[in-house]
Amino acid sequence: MDVILNLLFASPIGLLSLFTILFIIGMGIYLVIWYRRRMNDPHE
C-alpha cells in the first residue's frame, strides 16, 4: 500500500491521475446539483 501511495503522490503521472480523478468527481457533483436546479425550475 505504501508503494501505491508513493507512486500516486510522488510521480508526475500519479499526480496527474489524482487531479483527473478529483476533477471528474467534482464535475459530476456540479452537474448533479445543476440538473436538480434546472428540473425544479418552473420556467421552461
Backbone bond lengths (Angstrom), bond angles and torsions (degrees), N, CA, C in turn:
res aa  C-N    CA-C-N  psi(-1)  N-CA   C-N-CA  omega(-1)  CA-C   N-CA-C  phi
1 M - - - 1.459 - - 1.517 110.99 -
2 D 1.340 116.26 -35.24 1.455 120.79 179.74 1.524 111.14 -65.40
3 V 1.323 116.87 -36.01 1.464 121.12 179.59 1.529 110.28 -66.42
4 I 1.330 116.11 -39.90 1.464 120.26 -179.27 1.520 110.59 -65.83
5 L 1.342 116.73 -45.49 1.467 119.79 179.38 1.523 111.24 -65.69
6 N 1.321 117.06 -37.38 1.454 120.59 177.63 1.526 110.67 -64.31
7 L 1.316 117.14 -41.88 1.460 120.85 178.34 1.523 110.90 -66.73
8 L 1.336 117.25 -37.74 1.457 121.18 -177.69 1.521 111.73 -69.77
9 F 1.326 118.11 -41.49 1.464 120.93 -173.97 1.524 113.78 -96.04
10 A 1.316 119.06 -17.66 1.465 120.37 -173.37 1.525 113.00 -101.00
11 S 1.323 117.78 -30.82 1.461 118.32 -176.05 1.529 110.72 -93.57
12 P 1.318 117.22 152.30 1.469 120.13 179.34 1.533 112.62 -62.51
13 I 1.318 117.83 -37.25 1.465 120.54 178.92 1.522 110.25 -67.15
14 G 1.322 116.96 -38.17 1.458 120.87 177.79 1.519 111.59 -64.17
15 L 1.336 116.62 -42.33 1.465 119.80 178.68 1.523 111.11 -66.78
16 L 1.316 117.68 -38.13 1.461 120.52 176.44 1.525 110.95 -64.41
17 S 1.318 117.16 -40.43 1.455 121.09 177.89 1.525 110.72 -64.70
18 L 1.318 116.49 -43.52 1.458 120.78 178.49 1.522 111.06 -61.81
19 F 1.328 116.96 -44.76 1.458 121.13 178.32 1.528 110.73 -61.87
20 T 1.319 117.34 -41.56 1.463 121.04 179.94 1.518 111.32 -64.27
21 I 1.314 117.34 -44.05 1.466 120.87 179.05 1.519 110.38 -62.42
22 L 1.332 117.62 -45.99 1.467 120.66 179.98 1.524 111.50 -65.55
23 F 1.326 117.31 -37.23 1.462 120.93 179.18 1.527 110.94 -64.87
24 I 1.317 117.24 -43.81 1.469 120.71 -179.13 1.530 110.67 -66.94
25 I 1.338 117.80 -39.70 1.462 120.00 176.71 1.528 110.19 -63.92
26 G 1.323 117.36 -44.00 1.469 120.98 178.51 1.520 112.17 -63.88
27 M 1.317 117.53 -40.33 1.454 121.05 178.46 1.523 110.81 -65.73
28 G 1.328 117.45 -37.93 1.458 120.86 177.25 1.520 111.84 -64.13
29 I 1.336 117.12 -42.53 1.461 120.98 178.11 1.524 110.10 -63.74
30 Y 1.330 116.84 -43.66 1.460 120.52 179.07 1.532 111.32 -61.23
31 L 1.322 117.23 -43.57 1.465 120.05 -178.77 1.522 112.18 -67.12
32 V 1.330 117.54 -37.38 1.468 119.88 177.19 1.523 110.12 -62.91
33 I 1.329 117.27 -45.13 1.464 120.51 178.46 1.520 110.74 -63.55
34 W 1.327 117.57 -42.82 1.466 121.54 -178.54 1.534 111.48 -64.77
35 Y 1.346 116.85 -43.67 1.466 119.95 179.93 1.521 111.22 -66.80
36 R 1.329 117.70 -37.51 1.463 119.38 178.01 1.521 110.75 -63.98
37 R 1.321 117.60 -40.45 1.471 120.26 177.21 1.522 111.08 -64.27
38 R 1.328 116.58 -41.25 1.474 119.98 -179.65 1.520 111.72 -68.35
39 M 1.325 118.19 -34.09 1.468 120.49 179.35 1.518 111.15 -71.99
40 N 1.331 117.81 -32.11 1.462 120.72 -179.38 1.519 112.88 -86.17
41 D 1.318 118.10 -5.03 1.466 121.93 -179.25 1.535 109.47 -77.22
42 P 1.335 118.78 121.79 1.472 119.80 -177.71 1.530 114.54 -73.89
43 H 1.344 117.55 -16.49 1.476 120.91 -179.86 1.493 110.17 -81.70
44 E 1.145 131.43 115.00 1.469 129.76 174.15 1.460 111.10 147.69
